[in-house]
């Protein structure tokens, strides 16, 4: 069965290696969001375009896409268990905005 999803390996380092485990991920628009075991959330921005050739990613595409760290969100004290993005409708003067919703083990 074919899948329309894309898996992107993510790696980053902190001073304390044990706190860098990813517990939840989300990809939307040109962003990838990674929720961590210690409650932090990284928002990464896609730079470039993914090139595909038929059903597989071509060798050239490895150089064509890059994820740049954008924002580090703090606020949770426990493992991030879920991430979701939703588009909030704007009024007549605004176009709306993306809202990131996160959940952790402690609520």
C-alpha positions as CSV (number, residue, x, y, z in Angstrom):
1,X,0.0,0.0,0.0
2,X,1.5,3.4,-1.0
3,X,1.7,6.2,1.5
4,X,1.6,9.9,0.9
5,X,3.6,10.7,4.1
6,X,7.2,11.7,4.3
7,X,9.6,10.8,7.1
8,X,12.4,13.3,7.9
9,X,15.0,12.3,10.5
10,X,15.6,15.1,13.0
11,X,18.6,15.5,15.2
12,X,19.7,18.3,17.6
13,X,21.8,18.5,20.6
14,X,21.6,20.1,24.1
15,X,24.1,20.2,26.9
16,X,22.2,17.3,28.6
17,X,21.8,14.6,26.0
18,X,19.2,12.7,28.0
19,X,16.7,15.6,27.6
20,X,16.9,15.7,23.8
21,X,14.5,12.7,23.1
22,X,11.7,13.5,20.7
23,X,8.3,12.3,21.9
24,X,5.9,13.8,19.3
25,X,6.2,15.3,15.8
26,X,4.0,17.3,13.5
27,X,4.6,18.4,9.9
28,X,2.4,21.1,8.3
29,X,2.8,23.8,5.6
30,X,6.6,24.5,5.6
31,X,7.2,23.6,9.3
32,X,8.2,20.6,11.3
33,X,7.4,20.6,15.0
34,X,9.2,18.3,17.5
35,X,7.9,17.8,21.1
36,X,10.5,16.6,23.6
37,X,10.4,14.3,26.6
38,X,11.3,17.2,28.9
39,X,8.4,19.4,27.7
40,X,10.2,21.7,25.2
41,X,8.9,22.2,21.7
42,X,11.1,23.0,18.7
43,X,9.5,24.6,15.6
44,X,11.7,24.1,12.5
45,X,11.2,25.8,9.2
46,X,11.7,24.1,5.8
47,X,14.1,25.8,3.5
48,X,14.2,24.7,-0.1
49,X,12.0,22.2,-2.0
50,X,11.8,18.5,-1.9
51,X,12.4,17.0,-5.3
52,X,10.8,13.7,-6.1
53,X,11.2,11.3,-9.0
54,X,8.2,9.0,-9.3
55,X,7.6,7.1,-6.1
56,X,11.0,7.8,-4.5
57,X,13.1,10.8,-3.5
58,X,16.0,11.4,-5.8
59,X,19.6,11.7,-4.6
60,X,19.7,15.4,-5.5
61,X,16.8,16.1,-3.1
62,X,19.0,15.5,-0.1
63,X,20.7,18.8,-0.8
64,X,17.5,20.6,-1.8
65,X,15.8,20.6,1.6
66,X,16.9,21.9,4.9
67,X,15.2,22.4,8.3
68,X,16.3,25.6,10.2
69,X,15.5,26.0,13.9
70,X,12.9,28.7,14.2
71,X,11.4,28.8,17.7
72,X,12.0,26.9,21.0
73,X,8.7,26.9,23.0
74,X,8.7,26.4,26.7
75,X,5.8,25.9,29.1
76,X,5.2,22.2,29.7
77,X,7.0,20.4,32.5
78,X,6.4,16.8,31.3
79,X,6.7,14.7,28.1
80,X,4.9,16.2,25.0
81,X,2.2,13.6,24.0
82,X,0.4,15.3,21.1
83,X,0.9,18.2,18.7
84,X,-1.7,19.6,16.3
85,X,-2.0,22.7,14.1
86,X,-5.2,24.4,13.1
87,X,-6.0,27.4,11.0
88,X,-8.1,30.0,13.0
89,X,-10.4,32.0,10.7
90,X,-9.7,35.8,10.7
91,X,-12.2,38.6,10.5
92,X,-12.8,40.7,7.4
93,X,-9.5,42.6,8.0
94,X,-7.2,39.6,8.6
95,X,-6.6,36.4,6.8
96,X,-6.4,34.1,9.8
97,X,-3.4,32.4,11.5
98,X,-2.0,29.0,12.3
99,X,-2.4,28.0,15.9
100,X,-0.2,25.2,17.4
101,X,-1.9,23.1,20.1
102,X,0.2,20.9,22.3
103,X,-0.6,18.4,25.1
104,X,1.7,16.9,27.7
105,X,1.4,14.1,30.3
106,X,0.4,16.6,33.0
107,X,-2.2,18.3,30.9
